[in-house]
Amino acid sequence: MLTLIIVSYNSANTLVECMDELLQSAQFRTIIVDNNSTDGSAETLQSRYPKAEVIPLDTNIGYGRAANMGLKKVDTPYAFLLNPDLCARPSDITKLLEWICQNKHGAALYAPAVKKSDFLHGGPIEREWVIGAAMLFEMERMKHIGFFDENIFLFYEEKDLCLRIQQGNEKIILCSDFYIHHIKGQCCPPDEHIRFIKNWHVGWSSMYYFTKHGIATGNHKPKRLLRKYLSKRCTSLDPAKREKFRVRSCGIRAFLRNEKAFNQDGTPKTDFIDLK
């Protein structure tokens, strides 16, 4: 009835901490796509959860592409895409799935609350966008939508997908009676190199998303946002924030030069890491 999809990048410890009961139960078919982890995550996860299908990749292909790889293997009516840092238990998912099957709201995408402000006990609430940490898809309704835009390496992929779901005349439902705790930002250990990559892609992906959907206007104009980041880089007293805005501006500049988030061979761009 349901397949779990998890994208892992150096996430073995986080998954054991957050989802051990769920993955040990093997109650649902589970596909873990490992984005070329450098800490042995793929081997650790396959050993600890032998009933899960772990797909080790030779390169980090980004979140959306890796999620798509798992979603293409789904043969159940529903697929639940989960971040590794969600404290999900088998009972949480069983109750949510039962509720969806019983109520038949006809949505393409359902999402439990993963932050307290969405845990409203207000029943189903139609939304334009939900957090990408927990996205439960009705696979039949997603056929004409597709899944994640594979031009994006990281960030804005869930906003793009939610907008396309609406454009396809399908609904997005926040299940506000169901809560799954999200330990935000713990998918993989903090690392300066990873922070650099994330901030570059915040800049690049935001411009790609706004331009793709014709909403690169007002404060979302590329050059206006670039000036904003450059100004913050100059005025911030915090060295870490100055670096963040510098790197994001590099991502926007790359987009304005028509550079892609990936190389021609499909590997992620890394030649920007030494930019100063």
WOJO-V684595 format. One record per residue. N is the residue number from 1. PHI is phi in whole degrees, -180 to 180 (999 if undefined). Layout:
# WOJO-V684595
n;phi
N;PHI
N;PHI
This chain:
# WOJO-V684595
n;phi
1;999
2;-142
3;-118
4;-90
5;-122
6;-131
7;-100
8;-114
9;-140
10;53
11;-111
12;-58
13;-63
14;-65
15;-64
16;-64
17;-69
18;-97
19;-128
20;-59
21;-60
22;-64
23;-74
24;-67
25;-66
26;51
27;-72
28;-124
29;-58
30;-128
31;-119
32;-112
33;-98
34;-97
35;-84
36;56
37;-59
38;-103
39;-112
40;78
41;-58
42;-59
43;-67
44;-61
45;-68
46;-67
47;-70
48;-77
49;-124
50;-63
51;-85
52;-82
53;-95
54;-99
55;-109
56;-84
57;-99
58;-82
59;-147
60;-79
61;-96
62;93
63;-67
64;-63
65;-63
66;-67
67;-61
68;-59
69;-61
70;-70
71;-65
72;-67
73;-93
74;-77
75;-125
76;-105
77;-63
78;-128
79;-133
80;-117
81;-89
82;-123
83;-71
84;-61
85;-96
86;-99
87;-87
88;-95
89;-112
90;-56
91;-65
92;-60
93;-74
94;-60
95;-64
96;-64
97;-65
98;-60
99;-63
100;-63
101;-67
102;-78
103;-94
104;49
105;-83
106;67
107;-98
108;-83
109;-136
110;-118
111;-144
112;-74
113;-68
114;-121
115;-138
116;-59
117;-68
118;-96
119;-85
120;-99
121;54
122;-113
123;74
124;-72
125;-127
126;-74
127;-127
128;-84
129;-157
130;-131
131;-64
132;-75
133;-68
134;-148
135;-128
136;-105
137;-101
138;-88
139;-62
140;-64
141;-73
142;-86
143;-58
144;-86
145;-94
146;84
147;-115
148;-82
149;-69
150;-83
151;-80
152;-96
153;-84
154;-162
155;78
156;71
157;-68
158;-76
159;-66
160;-61
161;-65
162;-62
163;-65
164;-68
165;-61
166;-65
167;-64
168;-88
169;61
170;-113
171;-103
172;-119
173;-117
174;-86
175;-90
176;-75
177;-91
178;-120
179;-127
180;-125
181;-67
182;-115
183;-85
184;-57
185;81
186;-111
187;-61
188;-145
189;-62
190;-64
191;-158
192;-61
193;-61
194;-67
195;-60
196;-61
197;-61
198;-61
199;-68
200;-60
201;-75
202;-58
203;-64
204;-65
205;-67
206;-62
207;-68
208;-62
209;-64
210;-63
211;-71
212;-56
213;-99
214;67
215;-120
216;-83
217;-126
218;55
219;-70
220;-95
221;-64
222;-54
223;-70
224;-68
225;-67
226;-62
227;-62
228;-62
229;-65
230;-65
231;-65
232;-65
233;-62
234;-79
235;-99
236;-69
237;-88
238;-93
239;-58
240;-66
241;-70
242;-60
243;-67
244;-58
245;-70
246;-62
247;-69
248;-62
249;-65
250;-63
251;-64
252;-66
253;-60
254;-62
255;-62
256;-65
257;-88
258;66
259;-80
260;-94
261;-81
262;-127
263;-77
264;-62
265;-84
266;92
267;-80
268;-70
269;-69
270;-130
271;-71
272;-85
273;-63
274;-90
275;-63
276;-126
